[in-house]
Amino acid sequence: MSFWDLDDGTSAVTNDKEYSAGGGDFDVIPKGSSVLVSIEDASWKEGYQVSETFVNLKVRVAKPEAYANRILFFKLWIDDLDPGVKTNGVFDRAKAVTKRDKHKKMLMAIDANAKGKLAKLSGRPTDDQLAIALTATQFVATLGVWDKTDDEGKKTPGGNWLMASKPKTAEISEPAPKSTGNGGNSTTRQRSSFADDLDDDVPFITANGVF
């Protein structure tokens, strides 16, 4: 009897190097897509193998239907400097400071859609303050795609990052596939618009993010 024995009498020990538990499409959302998301959790987290902390936003996609219920995680480095910001393999403090400023603007844009509770604070927000201010807030997120590199150096899409934030009334859009009939130019296909259905007087606020 082995710890790795399964209920059906087989073993979890195989020579397979891949496994999928199922549950849906794992493809990342295309770069440049704008999706309506709702914040489910906002709290401080430590970086992988580092002590520096960032604000982690867990969001669930509401629209468009093609990505509904997809869970995304956004890192916002608003206090400590991101140690992963490097130039030629060396930590680049100037770029990390610029990234922190952009992420502060990004969080304030999101906070503005949540009635501006965080903006009223003079100090670093606590986990409780982040949660109270941001949980259930909806906004339109424009997404970028970050790459992961395998053991052979091949890069493939690894996930999505927050490139810009907009009010929940902003258009939901997804880049259309490149067409071969017009020289390969890409157009944007509008998926849905909530401007006529929702009342939100928060002005358009956006900030470019850096992963």
C-alpha positions in Angstrom: 0.0 0.0 0.0 1.5 3.3 -1.1 0.6 6.9 -0.1 0.3 7.6 -3.9 -2.3 4.9 -4.5 -5.6 6.3 -5.9 -9.1 5.4 -4.9 -9.6 3.5 -8.2 -6.7 1.2 -7.4 -4.3 2.9 -9.8 -1.2 4.9 -8.8 -0.6 8.6 -9.1 3.0 7.8 -9.9 3.5 7.8 -13.7 6.2 9.0 -16.1 3.9 11.8 -17.4 5.3 15.3 -17.0 2.0 17.0 -17.6 -1.4 16.8 -15.9 -4.6 18.7 -16.4 -7.4 18.5 -13.8 -9.8 19.8 -16.4 -12.3 22.6 -15.7 -11.9 24.8 -18.8 -9.7 26.5 -21.2 -6.3 27.6 -19.9 -5.4 29.9 -22.7 -4.6 33.4 -21.6 -6.9 36.3 -22.5 -5.5 38.0 -25.6 -3.3 41.1 -25.1 -5.2 44.3 -25.4 -8.5 42.9 -24.3 -10.7 45.0 -22.0 -12.8 42.9 -19.6 -15.2 43.8 -16.8 -13.8 42.4 -13.5 -14.9 42.3 -9.9 -12.4 42.4 -7.0 -12.8 39.4 -4.7 -9.8 40.0 -2.5 -7.2 42.7 -1.9 -4.3 42.2 0.4 -0.6 42.4 0.9 1.6 39.5 -0.3 5.3 38.7 -0.3 7.0 38.2 -3.6 8.3 34.8 -4.5 11.6 34.0 -2.6 11.8 37.7 -1.6 10.6 39.7 1.4 9.3 42.6 -0.5 5.6 43.0 -0.5 3.0 44.1 -3.1 -0.8 44.5 -3.2 -2.4 41.4 -4.7 -5.8 41.9 -6.3 -7.8 38.7 -7.0 -10.4 39.5 -9.6 -13.1 37.5 -11.4 -14.0 38.3 -15.0 -17.7 39.1 -15.4 -17.8 40.1 -19.1 -17.4 39.2 -21.9 -19.2 35.8 -21.6 -16.2 34.0 -23.3 -14.1 34.7 -20.2 -16.7 34.8 -17.5 -15.6 33.5 -14.1 -12.0 33.4 -15.1 -9.8 34.3 -12.1 -6.9 36.7 -12.5 -4.3 38.0 -10.1 -2.8 41.5 -10.4 0.4 42.6 -8.6 0.6 46.2 -7.6 4.0 47.3 -6.3 2.9 50.5 -4.4 5.4 50.4 -1.5 8.4 48.2 -1.8 10.4 48.3 -5.0 9.9 45.2 -7.3 13.3 43.4 -7.1 12.4 41.8 -10.5 12.9 45.0 -12.4 16.3 44.6 -14.0 18.4 46.0 -16.8 21.0 43.7 -18.3 20.4 41.3 -15.4 21.0 44.0 -12.7 18.4 45.6 -10.5 17.4 48.9 -11.9 16.3 51.2 -9.1 15.2 54.1 -11.4 12.9 51.8 -13.4 11.5 50.2 -10.2 10.7 53.6 -8.8 8.9 54.5 -12.0 7.0 51.3 -11.8 6.0 51.9 -8.2 4.6 55.4 -9.2 2.6 53.9 -12.1 1.2 51.2 -9.8 0.2 53.8 -7.2 -1.7 55.7 -10.0 -3.3 52.5 -11.1 -4.5 51.7 -7.6 -5.9 55.2 -7.2 -7.8 54.8 -10.5 -9.3 51.6 -9.2 -10.0 53.2 -5.8 -11.8 56.1 -7.6 -14.3 53.6 -8.9 -14.7 52.4 -5.3 -15.7 55.8 -3.9 -12.1 56.8 -3.0 -11.7 55.3 0.5 -8.0 54.6 0.1 -7.2 58.1 -1.2 -8.4 59.5 2.1 -5.7 57.5 4.0 -2.4 59.3 4.8 -0.4 56.1 5.5 0.1 52.6 4.0 -3.3 50.8 4.0 -3.7 47.7 6.1 -5.1 44.4 4.8 -8.5 45.3 6.3 -8.5 48.7 4.8 -7.7 47.3 1.4 -10.4 44.7 1.7 -13.1 47.2 2.9 -12.2 49.7 0.2 -11.9 47.4 -2.8 -13.8 44.2 -2.4 -16.7 43.9 -4.8 -15.5 46.9 -6.8 -16.0 46.5 -10.6 -13.8 48.1 -13.2 -12.8 47.4 -16.8 -9.3 46.0 -17.0 -7.2 46.2 -20.1 -4.9 43.2 -20.1 -1.3 42.5 -21.1 0.3 39.1 -21.5 3.5 38.0 -19.8 5.6 35.2 -21.1 7.0 32.1 -19.4 10.2 30.4 -20.5 10.6 26.6 -20.4 13.8 24.6 -19.8 14.7 24.8 -23.5 14.3 28.6 -23.5 11.1 28.6 -25.5 8.7 31.4 -24.5 5.0 30.9 -24.3 2.1 33.0 -22.9 2.1 32.6 -19.1 -0.7 34.8 -17.9 -2.3 38.2 -17.8 -1.3 41.4 -16.1 -3.1 44.7 -15.6 -2.1 47.2 -18.2 -4.8 49.8 -17.6 -7.9 50.3 -15.5 -11.1 52.1 -16.6 -14.6 52.7 -15.1 -17.1 49.9 -15.3 -19.0 51.8 -18.0 -16.1 51.6 -20.4 -16.4 49.4 -23.5 -15.6 45.7 -23.3 -13.4 44.8 -26.2 -11.1 42.1 -27.6 -8.6 42.3 -30.3 -9.8 40.6 -33.5 -7.6 38.0 -35.2 -5.3 39.5 -37.8 -6.9 39.5 -41.2 -5.0 38.3 -44.3 -7.3 40.3 -46.6 -6.2 43.8 -45.5 -2.5 43.5 -45.2 -2.6 41.9 -41.8 -4.0 44.9 -40.0 -5.7 44.2 -36.7 -9.0 45.7 -35.7 -10.9 45.7 -32.5 -14.1 43.9 -32.1 -16.5 45.4 -29.6 -18.0 42.6 -27.4 -20.3 44.6 -25.1 -21.0 48.1 -23.8 -22.5 49.0 -20.4 -22.5 52.8 -20.9 -26.3 52.9 -21.5 -27.1 50.5 -18.7 -25.0 51.5 -15.8 -24.8 54.9 -14.0 -21.2 55.7 -13.1 -20.0 59.3 -13.0 -16.3 58.4 -12.3 -14.3 60.0 -15.1 -12.1 57.9 -17.4 -8.9 57.2 -15.4 -6.1 55.0 -16.6 -2.4 54.3 -16.0 0.0 52.2 -17.9 1.2 49.2 -15.9 4.6 47.4 -16.0 4.7 43.7 -15.1 
